[in-house]
Amino acid sequence: MKPVKTKSGVFVCLAAFILAALFTGIAFPWTAARAEEESYAMNAENFIYSAELTPEAGARKASLVFGADGNGSDWKAVADAEGGKIALVRDSEGETELRSAVYSFSTGSAVKLTVVVNEGVAKIFADDDVAIVTCKLDGYSGGGIKAERDGEFTVGGESFTDTDAPYGDIYFGSGYNVLKVVNLTDGNTMLADKADYEFEGGALTVKESYLETLEAGREYLFRAVTSFTDFNFRVTADFTSVTAKPAVEKYYRDTDVVFELSDSVEVTKLLIDGKQFGFAQNDTRVTLSAADANTLTVGEHSVKLFTKKGRPDTSVTVSEAVETLVDIPEESTHLFLWIDIAIFGTAIIGYAAYSIISKTRKK
């Protein structure tokens, strides 16, 4: 299983090859004779791009241009020596300054200008690791990258890193340390170094064993906090999840509730209507005790199980306990005995009376 990537592997590899040829270990000092030359990256979307900009006497502006679409529409990180500032400018049918920060330029002293574009947000750094300009790029969809100047600026020491690398989930290149990785989608959960992710060869990869604890088929937003700045990246948990269902269609109060899993996998958490409950697990059977089941109202309840292979959803229906009616013994009143005695006594009395009357008539 590999996280779903959106770029064409062939295109990314070709772009990486060209960029490596252009930028790896090579500086591009701009002299007057090379003032019109430009260096491009092919359709970069998320990247780190930096250059050393040195203002000479009479310097006006130098820019790191990105998002160029070939039709004159692009963004620029502008070192404006004339205006004493560093600005982010949108150039589309006329330049519009989006953000700026005051900066003091010195003739002959270089400023290392770095542009980081990540998840549609641009950050501009000048010399240190604190962004002096941050701005959301409305309508940005990637494009060409170049350096350009207007006036006496020397542009050198260019470097470029395409963070949308053909391997790993996000690529920083060398020189940065990953301090932590956070799953923003899953409640800002921090990942465990080496157990949940790895950082090798400049690429950060979220491990499959961690992704399989999430919801299958869902895209998650992560944030890598590095020694330079923060980078967001997206990964889709692409795997087949275990399924779950109640062992019987309906449960009654005072009975345990049992869920059956489609595979033998460890369960780490059980939620019913969003509330966490304790449980016992025996292989593929997960049991909610009768005492906990009795806290549920009568009716249907949503259930989510957190496992080592997905987070399956199911439901359970709870009904009132079935009452068994028993015959209640009647209190003995001896009614029929007294009736029998009364009938028998009446018969005796009647017979005695008949005998006396008969004897009287014979006399």
JOHU-V166843 format. One record per backbone hydrogen bond with DSSP energy under -0.5 kcal/mol. NH is the residue of the N-H (numbers start at 1). CO is the residue of the C=O. E is the energy in kcal/mol with one decimal. If there is no record, write none. Layout:
# JOHU-V166843
nh co e
NH CO E
NH CO E
This chain:
# JOHU-V166843
nh co e
4 236 -0.5
12 8 -2.6
13 9 -2.4
14 10 -2.2
15 11 -2.7
16 12 -2.9
17 13 -2.3
18 14 -2.3
19 15 -2.9
20 16 -2.6
21 17 -2.0
22 18 -1.8
23 19 -3.4
24 19 -0.6
24 20 -1.3
25 23 -0.5
26 23 -1.4
30 155 -1.2
31 29 -0.7
34 31 -1.1
35 32 -1.3
37 34 -1.6
41 145 -0.6
43 41 -0.8
44 143 -1.4
47 117 -1.6
48 161 -2.3
49 115 -2.6
50 159 -2.4
51 113 -2.0
52 156 -3.4
53 51 -0.6
53 111 -2.8
54 52 -0.6
54 154 -2.9
55 53 -0.6
55 109 -0.7
56 152 -3.3
59 56 -2.0
60 150 -0.6
61 150 -2.5
62 79 -1.6
63 148 -3.2
64 77 -2.3
65 63 -0.6
65 146 -3.0
66 75 -2.4
68 144 -2.2
69 73 -1.5
74 72 -0.6
74 91 -2.0
75 66 -2.9
76 89 -2.6
77 64 -2.7
78 76 -0.8
78 87 -3.2
79 62 -3.4
79 77 -0.5
80 78 -0.9
80 85 -2.5
81 60 -1.5
81 79 -1.0
82 60 -1.6
84 80 -1.3
85 80 -1.9
86 101 -2.7
87 78 -2.1
88 99 -2.9
89 76 -2.7
89 87 -0.5
90 96 -3.2
91 74 -3.1
91 89 -0.6
92 90 -0.8
92 94 -1.7
96 90 -2.7
98 88 -3.0
98 96 -0.5
99 88 -1.3
101 86 -2.3
103 84 -1.8
105 103 -0.7
108 55 -3.2
109 106 -2.3
110 108 -0.5
111 53 -2.2
113 51 -2.5
113 111 -1.0
114 112 -0.5
114 125 -2.5
115 49 -3.5
116 123 -2.8
117 47 -2.1
117 115 -0.5
118 116 -0.5
118 121 -2.6
121 118 -1.2
122 135 -3.1
123 116 -2.5
124 133 -2.8
125 114 -3.0
126 130 -0.6
127 112 -2.5
127 125 -0.5
128 126 -1.9
131 129 -0.5
132 124 -2.1
133 124 -1.4
135 122 -2.4
137 120 -3.0
138 136 -1.0
140 137 -1.6
141 142 -0.5
143 44 -1.5
144 68 -2.6
145 41 -0.8
146 65 -2.5
148 63 -2.6
150 61 -3.5
153 151 -1.7
154 54 -2.8
155 153 -0.5
156 52 -2.4
156 154 -0.5
159 50 -2.3
161 48 -2.5
163 46 -1.1
163 161 -0.9
164 46 -0.9
165 163 -1.7
169 204 -2.6
170 204 -1.4
171 163 -2.2
172 202 -3.2
173 202 -1.4
179 177 -0.7
179 225 -2.9
180 225 -1.5
182 223 -2.6
183 189 -3.5
184 182 -1.1
184 221 -1.6
185 221 -1.4
187 184 -0.7
187 185 -0.7
188 183 -0.7
188 184 -0.6
189 183 -1.5
191 181 -2.9
194 197 -1.5
195 193 -1.3
196 192 -3.2
197 192 -0.9
198 205 -2.4
200 203 -2.1
203 200 -2.1
204 170 -3.1
205 198 -2.7
207 196 -2.4
210 207 -0.7
211 207 -2.1
212 208 -2.2
213 210 -2.0
214 211 -1.7
217 237 -3.9
218 215 -1.5
220 235 -3.0
222 220 -0.6
222 233 -3.3
223 182 -2.4
224 231 -3.6
225 180 -2.9
225 223 -0.6
226 224 -0.7
226 229 -1.6
227 177 -2.0
231 224 -2.5
233 222 -2.2
235 220 -2.3
237 218 -2.3
237 235 -0.5
238 236 -1.4
239 237 -1.0
241 239 -0.6
242 309 -2.5
245 260 -1.6
247 258 -3.1
251 317 -2.6
253 319 -1.5
255 252 -1.0
257 288 -2.7
259 286 -3.0
260 245 -3.5
261 284 -2.8
262 243 -2.2
265 263 -1.1
268 306 -3.4
269 306 -1.4
270 277 -0.6
271 304 -2.9
272 275 -2.8
273 302 -2.4
275 272 -1.8
277 270 -2.5
280 287 -1.9
282 285 -2.9
285 282 -2.0
286 259 -2.8
286 284 -0.5
287 280 -3.5
288 257 -3.6
289 287 -0.5
293 289 -2.6
294 290 -2.0
295 292 -1.3
296 293 -1.5
299 318 -2.3
301 316 -2.6
303 314 -2.9
304 271 -2.6
305 312 -2.3
306 269 -3.0
307 305 -0.6
307 310 -2.1
308 266 -1.7
310 212 -2.9
310 307 -0.6
314 303 -2.4
316 301 -2.2
318 299 -2.7
319 251 -2.9
325 323 -0.6
329 327 -0.6
338 334 -2.0
339 335 -2.0
340 336 -2.4
341 337 -2.7
342 338 -2.6
343 339 -2.7
344 340 -3.1
345 341 -3.4
346 342 -2.6
347 343 -2.3
348 344 -2.2
349 345 -2.8
350 346 -2.9
351 347 -2.3
352 348 -2.8
353 349 -2.7
354 350 -2.2
355 351 -2.3
356 352 -2.2
357 353 -2.5
358 354 -2.4
359 355 -2.1
360 356 -2.1
361 357 -2.0
362 358 -1.5
363 359 -1.3
